[in-house]
Amino acid sequence: MASEIDIRAGRTDDAEAIRSMVEALARETVGDDQQVCDAGAIRRYGFGPEKAFESVVAEREGKIVAAMLMFDDFSSWRGAKGVYVLDIYIAPEARGRGLGRRLIARAAQWGRARGASYVRLSVDQKNIHAINFYEAIGFREGAHDRVFSLEGDAFDEIDAG
């Protein structure tokens, strides 16, 4: 039952477990070669003075079985604040218990308390199970957005020329 799983805000001492969940998500969606941050980055940007995201974990019998990272978002088209769910991962043994819906509801509650009116996220295009889940709970794919990244040498050199 989902009720046996407690959802709470992440804490500094959860950093390695959160990192592990991010790594598991990367392995399942991208593959074994996908690099992920270390626990130090989770501590620094999730709990330190350079805080960039909030974390939520789900715990059963003292073991973290899910993690979600989120941060404030803003839509200039909507003229509204929102929540961007960056990562959400549920360990295989905790799936099928309504936990995904509970985590998204937690993101919405967090956002509402901050004046948000929507939740936004990205899904790996091959993650059909996640896509089906998000659509089933009411998410709709954006008709206009494609995600691009500027990183590595391109990021370092953008202002050089």
RABEL-V178713 format. One record per residue. N is the residue number from 0. RES is the residue in one small letter. PHI is phi in radians with two decimals (NA if undefined). OMEGA is omega in whole degrees, -180 to 180 (none if undefined). Layout:
{{N RES PHI OMEGA} {N RES PHI OMEGA}}
This chain:
{{0 m NA 179} {1 a -1.15 -177} {2 s -1.15 178} {3 e -1.36 180} {4 i -1.87 180} {5 d -1.63 176} {6 i -1.88 -179} {7 r -2.61 175} {8 a -1.13 176} {9 g -1.17 177} {10 r -2.18 -179} {11 t -0.90 -178} {12 d -1.27 175} {13 d -1.60 -171} {14 a -0.94 -179} {15 e -1.19 178} {16 a -1.14 178} {17 i -1.11 178} {18 r -1.02 179} {19 s -1.09 178} {20 m -1.17 178} {21 v -1.09 178} {22 e -1.12 178} {23 a -1.09 177} {24 l -1.07 179} {25 a -1.07 -180} {26 r -1.11 -178} {27 e -1.24 -175} {28 t -1.74 -174} {29 v -1.83 -180} {30 g 2.33 -175} {31 d -1.14 -177} {32 d -1.50 -178} {33 q -1.22 178} {34 q -1.41 175} {35 v -2.28 -178} {36 c -1.16 175} {37 d -1.70 -178} {38 a -1.11 177} {39 g -1.08 178} {40 a -1.18 177} {41 i -1.09 179} {42 r -1.10 -176} {43 r -1.11 -174} {44 y -1.66 178} {45 g -1.80 -174} {46 f -2.42 -176} {47 g -1.62 -178} {48 p -1.16 177} {49 e -1.73 -174} {50 k -0.84 -179} {51 a -2.14 -179} {52 f -2.65 173} {53 e -1.84 176} {54 s -2.21 176} {55 v -2.31 177} {56 v -2.19 173} {57 a -2.00 -172} {58 e -2.24 174} {59 r -2.27 179} {60 e 0.88 176} {61 g 1.41 -180} {62 k -1.95 177} {63 i -1.33 -178} {64 v -2.01 177} {65 a -2.80 177} {66 a -2.56 177} {67 m -2.45 175} {68 l -1.97 -178} {69 m -2.62 177} {70 f -2.67 178} {71 d -1.11 177} {72 d -2.29 174} {73 f -2.47 177} {74 s -1.94 177} {75 s -1.24 178} {76 w -1.25 179} {77 r -1.38 -172} {78 g 1.17 -173} {79 a -2.55 174} {80 k -1.44 178} {81 g -2.59 176} {82 v -2.14 174} {83 y -1.88 176} {84 v -1.54 -176} {85 l -1.39 -179} {86 d -2.41 172} {87 i -2.50 -179} {88 y -2.45 176} {89 i -2.13 179} {90 a -1.04 -177} {91 p -0.87 -177} {92 e -1.23 -179} {93 a -1.89 -178} {94 r -1.35 177} {95 g 1.35 -178} {96 r -2.08 -179} {97 g 1.43 -175} {98 l -1.21 179} {99 g -1.04 178} {100 r -1.09 180} {101 r -1.11 179} {102 l -1.17 178} {103 i -1.10 177} {104 a -1.07 178} {105 r -1.12 177} {106 a -1.09 179} {107 a -1.12 178} {108 q -1.09 179} {109 w -1.02 -180} {110 g -1.14 180} {111 r -0.98 179} {112 a -1.13 -179} {113 r -1.88 178} {114 g 1.56 -179} {115 a -1.40 179} {116 s -2.23 177} {117 y -2.74 172} {118 v -2.10 -180} {119 r -2.23 176} {120 l -2.75 174} {121 s -2.06 180} {122 v -2.28 174} {123 d -0.99 -174} {124 q -1.09 178} {125 k -1.61 -177} {126 n -1.50 -175} {127 i -1.07 179} {128 h -1.05 179} {129 a -1.15 179} {130 i -1.03 179} {131 n -1.08 178} {132 f -1.08 -178} {133 y -1.07 177} {134 e -1.11 -179} {135 a -1.13 -180} {136 i -1.68 172} {137 g 2.04 176} {138 f -1.20 175} {139 r -2.22 180} {140 e -1.19 178} {141 g -1.17 -178} {142 a -1.48 -170} {143 h -2.05 -171} {144 d -1.55 165} {145 r -2.27 -176} {146 v -1.58 176} {147 f -2.16 177} {148 s -2.30 172} {149 l -1.98 -175} {150 e -2.66 178} {151 g 1.07 -179} {152 d -1.04 -179} {153 a -1.06 178} {154 f -1.14 -178} {155 d -1.11 -174} {156 e -1.73 -173} {157 i -1.04 -178} {158 d -1.77 -178} {159 a -1.49 -171} {160 g -2.08 none}}
